[in-house]
Amino acid sequence: MKHPLYNEEHEMRARELAERYGLVQTGGSDFHGFYGDSGAQLGSKNIGMAHFEELKKRKEQLGRKKEQV
């Protein structure tokens, strides 16, 4: 879970919650300007390919469930 206002402790807690509840971790690639004094730059909150692949996998799983209904 990535956000310009999150520090490492926030991100670690968000990761723990996502893992506990089976959620896919995300982060935005969009940019809505600067947030206070965070210094976060465009693209600095990348979730990485592993999380992207997990999102794709979940989408495929949901598609299969929808077809079964």
Number of C-alpha atoms within 10 A of each C-alpha: 20 21 17 19 15 13 11 10 9 14 15 14 12 16 17 15 14 15 12 9 8 9 14 14 20 19 17 15 13 9 12 7 9 13 12 9 8 12 11 16 12 15 12 15 17 16 16 11 9 9 15 15 11 15 16 11 12 13 12 12 11 12 11 11 10 9 7 7 5
